[in-house]
Amino acid sequence: MWNLLKSEWLKLRRCQILLVGIVALTLCPVAQYGSQLILDPALRDPNYDFPHLFANVLWGNTQVFLPISLVMTGGWLIDREYAGDIMKNLLVVPVSPPKLLTAKLGIVAVLAVVFGVYSTAITLLV
């Protein structure tokens, strides 16, 4: 199982799909903070501080950006086997499809944690 996880991780690192998730998660705190800057001064929240920003980013990431990033990455991992006709080659390798899917979902679970930590770090930087 460890070899399957390692091979899926190497596939992710080889392609640029992780960059899409990182950019999407970077946009959320920037968009939340930028929305307060571009508002008309009469409409701005005078008490907008770090706890408000953190709450908005947490809501934005858990509701919008993080699920989209994870679904995009997980879907790419699964579709990659069919797009390159790799699935035909996997039929001769002694790896069952449920084990392969478990490895892919395991990588997506690890990415969920990594993306969450990354989103928190970006929020602190903004």
N, C-alpha and C positions, 0 to 999 in steps of 0.2 A: 504494500500500500504506500509505503514511503517513497518508493521509486515512481509511482504514478503521480503523487503529489509534486514531487520534484520535477517531473517532466512537464506537468501542467504549468508550474511556476516558470519554467524556462521558456515555454511557449509565450506566456504573457510578457516576459521581459524582452523577448526577441521582437515582438511587434509593438506598435505604438498605441495599443488600446488603453493601456494604463494612463497615458497622457490625457486622454479624453476625460477619464474620471477625475483626474487631479485638477484639470482646468475647470470642470463643472463644479467641483467642491470649492475651488478658490473663488469662483464668481459669486457664491452665495453671500459671504460676509461683505464682499466689496459692494454688491448690489444693495444689501440691507443698509450699510453705512452711507452709500452714495445716494440712496433714496431720501435720506434726511438732509443731505447737503443741497440737493436740487429743488427741494420743495420751496414754495413761497415762504418767506420768513414768518408770515402770519399763520401759516399752517404747520410749521415745525413744532415738534414737541420740545419744550424748553427743558424738560427733565430727562431727555434721551441720554443715557449714560451706558456704561459697560453692561450692567445687568439687563437692560432693555435690548441692547445689541445681541448679547448672548442668547437671550430668550428668542429673539427673532431668527437668529441663525440656526438655533436648535430646531425651531419649528420648520424653517425653510429646508433644512437638510433632511430631517426625518420624513417630511411630507413630500418633497419634490426631488431635490438633487441626489440624495443618497440612493433612493430606490431606482431612479433612472440610471444612475451610474452602475449599480450592481446588476440590474437586469440587462443592460447593454453589454457589460463584461461577461456575465454568465451566458447570455445568448451567443455572444461571439465565440466563447470557448466550446459550446456545444455545436454550433454551426460549422466551426473550423474542421471538424472531423468529416462532415459531409461535403463541404465545398471543395476540398482538395482530394477527394476520393480516398481519404485515409481510412475510412470505415471498412472498405474492402480489404485493406491490408491488415486491419485489426482483427479480422475474422480468423486469421491463421495464427495470431499471437494468443497465448493462453491467458488472456485477460477477459473476464466476463464484462458485458456491458453495464450491469449494475455497479461493479467495482469502479469502472471508468466514470460513470455518472457521479458516484460518491466522491471520487477524487476531485472532480470538477466543482461539485457543490462545496467541498471542503475548502478549496481555494477561494471560492466566492465568500465563504464565511470568514476566512482570514482577511480577505480584502475589506469586508464590512468593518472589522475592528480597526484595520490600518487606516481606512478612509475616515472613520470616526475620530481617531487620534489626530490625523492630519487636519481635519476640519476644525477641531478644537485649537490646534496650534495656529492655524491661519486666523481664527477669530481673535486669539490673543494678540497676534501681530497687528491686526487691523485696529 
